[in-house]
Amino acid sequence: MQVYKAPLNDMRFVLLDLLDAGQLVKLPGFEEATPDTINSILEEGAKLCENVLHPLNRSGDEHGCTYENGVVRTPPGFKDAYKAFVEGGWLAMSANPKHGGQGLPELINFVFEEMVCSSNLAFGNYPLLSKGATALIEVHATTELKSRYVPRLIEGRWSGTMCLTEPQCGTDLGLIRTRAVPTDSGTYRVTGTKIFITAGEHDLSENIIHLVLAKLPDAPSGTRGISLFLVPKFTPRADGSLGPRNGVMCGGIEKKMGIHASATCVLNFDDAEGWLIGEPHQGLKCMFTMMNAARLGVGLQGLGIGEAAYQSAVAYAKDRRQGRSLKGAAEPAATADPIIVHPDVRRMLLTQRALNEGARALGYLVALNLDIARKHPDAAKREEADDFVQLMTPVVKAFFTDCGSLAANLAVQIHGGHGYIREHGMEQYVRDSRIAQLYEGTNGIQALDLVGRKLGQHNGRLLRRFFHPVTAFVEEHKGDERMAEFIEPLAKGLDRLRNASLTIAGRGLADPEEAGAAATDYLKLFALVAVGYMWARMAKIALAENGGGDDGFHATKLKTARFYMARLMPETSSLFAQLMAGKRTLMEMGADEF
Ligand SMILES: Cc1cc2nc3c(=O)[nH]c(=O)nc-3n(C[C@H](O)[C@H](O)[C@H](O)COP(=O)(O)OP(=O)(O)OC[C@H]3O[C@@H](n4cnc5c(N)ncnc54)[C@H](O)[C@@H]3O)c2cc1C
């Protein structure tokens, strides 16, 4: 059975003990974000997720969205849940107070989003898209468009979409065929077909604001010729009320593997009125504001579902009785022992747990840096934090979603054959988690982003934002005996990562296929070291707090840290060997030999 309780203790540990989120109150605009406020927000958020969103997860999957003559209906209960969500101000939490937001740190929003993704990933897509659309409009649109659209998006009365994909164009956006023609009134007429558009049509909000990539008549070819347009479903009047229906219609929804309650739409734009955002032909740059935010959000989907899968698997492993402990019966009075006694079941549970808790620490660190990048009064600190976020965005997106999918599969495995049966809900986690590895740029594309763009950016400056603190941490704790079991594997992983970075940078310059051949292994190596760094930092705190005893939370944290270092970090060795093998074994076979 799917079970979920927000892991508030672990969230608090990461926020307050590890990252000292209390420091946020010193940043201008965040004066209210005291630890007490953070705590009470998270407690309220947990109630909404556990009591409103989670109960709709199975039924939403079973029922799915429905389509009839251009109208899309979300599953029963979703409208009320969305109402509770927006009335609770959850969409407004980190939004700009100028437009009606609460202006709280993104970090708090991140923690809440993790809970949403654990409870009901499909539901979470609706606010995720709205948040991204709001951010894009705030950064790139004119003052008039901002004041017309942003407040209503923040209120949740209107919702947002991102419209990139077309039948012939997925990863390669240079192939876009949707056209935008200027009119005398200064707006544009947008015509074309977009597919796979999440939340493209639904019954949760009064209006839907589409952010659409299209080409102007004089556009240069390829990605340099893409412009961005805001196309509302209903064109608002000057007083903000809904005007006439615009020329955009939903042509159908996809039948798909998972996230059945998230509407995936075909949208037909037929001379729809649109407003240009940003400069002509510069649309992709603007869209990246939304895509980067969404990539982190999709990373959280991986973490969220990983946590839910773990909790469900633990509950089952304590309940299901099969066989006896290898050391002799653990519960002789019972007919059999619970399967949690078996080392192999523990291997699976601990893999889920160590990846979840490590990813949580890394993900929240990235969110903290998002806040610093936006609010710190010192420009150098802002730049440093922004570099870190940019570097980590593909890592969070790809690694967290790979881990989420792995955790969901492990949950099925722990349930045995029952995991394969629909009733238990584990197969839903497998189906729902799978999409996160694909959308917002496939994980292969994230790896190329890391290797091809982030690695060499500003002469390696982004990379140094990571290497310097990790190296300093390793140096500082080298002689500390109690930390040795954490520092030694971290130091080895870091060495491999440093060597791999130099090798790829060198080989990639001479032959880009070498960089492409190493990319996915490199991203995973990077992620394992980054998460290892977070585990070493958490172990340090746990050691200090635990004082060598067994105080429950901290003692358990140390055990999980040990598992990560001893059983997951060693994969950095095989990844290093794989990527050092170079491109030859991938590229020497001709296409006709496959
Ligand atoms: C449920 C769902 C919701 C979605 N929501 C949205 C949405 O809201 N808005 C939107 O615009 N889109 C959306 N998408 C589309 C999604 O972002 C794309 O499917 C995704 O980016 C991949 O594009 P594609 O499917 O065309 O695959 P392709 O681009 O055809 O890629 C196929 C394979 O080739 C690989 N590949 C392609 N190019 C390269 C390259 N240069 N180097 C290495 N490998 C490469 C890919 O990694 C992949 O493995 C959604 C898709 C789904 C299924």
The ligand as a Tripos MOL2 file, in Angstrom:
@<TRIPOS>MOLECULE
LIG
   53    58     1     0     0
SMALL
NO_CHARGES

@<TRIPOS>ATOM
      1 C1          4.1050   13.2260  -20.2470 C.3       1 LIG1
      2 C2          4.8980   14.2570  -20.9810 C.ar      1 LIG1
      3 C3          4.7760   15.5940  -20.6370 C.ar      1 LIG1
      4 C4          5.4820   16.5540  -21.3640 C.ar      1 LIG1
      5 N1          5.3060   17.9000  -21.0710 N.ar      1 LIG1
      6 C5          5.8080   18.8270  -21.9240 C.ar      1 LIG1
      7 C6          5.4560   20.1990  -21.8030 C.ar      1 LIG1
      8 O1          4.7310   20.6090  -20.8890 O.2       1 LIG1
      9 N2          5.9320   21.0740  -22.7240 N.ar      1 LIG1
     10 C7          6.7380   20.6690  -23.7420 C.ar      1 LIG1
     11 O2          7.1110   21.4970  -24.5540 O.2       1 LIG1
     12 N3          7.1170   19.3740  -23.8610 N.ar      1 LIG1
     13 C8          6.6620   18.4490  -22.9870 C.ar      1 LIG1
     14 N4          7.0140   17.1330  -23.1270 N.ar      1 LIG1
     15 C9          7.9660   16.7550  -24.1560 C.3       1 LIG1
     16 C10         9.3120   16.3340  -23.5790 C.3       1 LIG1
     17 O3          9.9860   17.4270  -23.0250 O.3       1 LIG1
     18 C11        10.0950   15.6400  -24.7220 C.3       1 LIG1
     19 O4          9.4490   14.4000  -24.9600 O.3       1 LIG1
     20 C12        11.5450   15.4420  -24.3870 C.3       1 LIG1
     21 O5         12.2130   16.6620  -24.2870 O.3       1 LIG1
     22 C13        12.2750   14.5780  -25.4330 C.3       1 LIG1
     23 O6         11.9260   14.9170  -26.7470 O.3       1 LIG1
     24 P1         11.4330   13.7600  -27.7320 P.3       1 LIG1
     25 O7         10.3860   12.9910  -27.0260 O.co2     1 LIG1
     26 O8         11.0840   14.3430  -29.0290 O.co2     1 LIG1
     27 O9         12.6850   12.8240  -27.8920 O.3       1 LIG1
     28 P2         13.8510   12.9720  -28.9750 P.3       1 LIG1
     29 O10        14.3590   14.3660  -28.9840 O.co2     1 LIG1
     30 O11        13.3980   12.3930  -30.2450 O.co2     1 LIG1
     31 O12        14.9730   12.0390  -28.3560 O.3       1 LIG1
     32 C14        14.9700   10.6080  -28.4750 C.3       1 LIG1
     33 C15        16.2300   10.0480  -27.8100 C.3       1 LIG1
     34 O13        17.3870   10.5690  -28.4640 O.3       1 LIG1
     35 C16        18.2330   11.2520  -27.5560 C.3       1 LIG1
     36 N5         18.7990   12.4360  -28.2090 N.ar      1 LIG1
     37 C17        18.1680   13.3500  -28.9610 C.ar      1 LIG1
     38 N6         19.0060   14.2930  -29.3650 N.ar      1 LIG1
     39 C18        20.2080   13.9970  -28.8690 C.ar      1 LIG1
     40 C19        21.4950   14.6050  -28.9110 C.ar      1 LIG1
     41 N7         21.7010   15.7390  -29.5570 N.pl3     1 LIG1
     42 N8         22.4990   13.9960  -28.2530 N.ar      1 LIG1
     43 C20        22.3010   12.8670  -27.5610 C.ar      1 LIG1
     44 N9         21.1150   12.2480  -27.4830 N.ar      1 LIG1
     45 C21        20.0800   12.8040  -28.1250 C.ar      1 LIG1
     46 C22        17.3520   11.6260  -26.3820 C.3       1 LIG1
     47 O14        18.0770   11.7510  -25.1740 O.3       1 LIG1
     48 C23        16.3740   10.4490  -26.3480 C.3       1 LIG1
     49 O15        16.9390    9.3860  -25.6320 O.3       1 LIG1
     50 C24         6.3560   16.1620  -22.3940 C.ar      1 LIG1
     51 C25         6.4990   14.7990  -22.7070 C.ar      1 LIG1
     52 C26         5.7660   13.8590  -22.0350 C.ar      1 LIG1
     53 C27         5.9070   12.4080  -22.4380 C.3       1 LIG1
@<TRIPOS>BOND
     1     1     2 1
     2     2     3 ar
     3     2    52 ar
     4     3     4 ar
     5     4     5 ar
     6     4    50 ar
     7     5     6 ar
     8     6     7 ar
     9     6    13 1
    10     7     8 2
    11     7     9 ar
    12     9    10 ar
    13    10    11 2
    14    10    12 ar
    15    12    13 ar
    16    13    14 ar
    17    14    15 1
    18    14    50 ar
    19    15    16 1
    20    16    17 1
    21    16    18 1
    22    18    19 1
    23    18    20 1
    24    20    21 1
    25    20    22 1
    26    22    23 1
    27    23    24 1
    28    24    25 2
    29    24    26 1
    30    24    27 1
    31    27    28 1
    32    28    29 2
    33    28    30 1
    34    28    31 1
    35    31    32 1
    36    32    33 1
    37    33    34 1
    38    33    48 1
    39    34    35 1
    40    35    36 1
    41    35    46 1
    42    36    37 ar
    43    36    45 ar
    44    37    38 ar
    45    38    39 ar
    46    39    40 ar
    47    39    45 ar
    48    40    41 1
    49    40    42 ar
    50    42    43 ar
    51    43    44 ar
    52    44    45 ar
    53    46    47 1
    54    46    48 1
    55    48    49 1
    56    50    51 ar
    57    51    52 ar
    58    52    53 1
@<TRIPOS>SUBSTRUCTURE
     1 LIG1         1 GROUP 0 **** ****
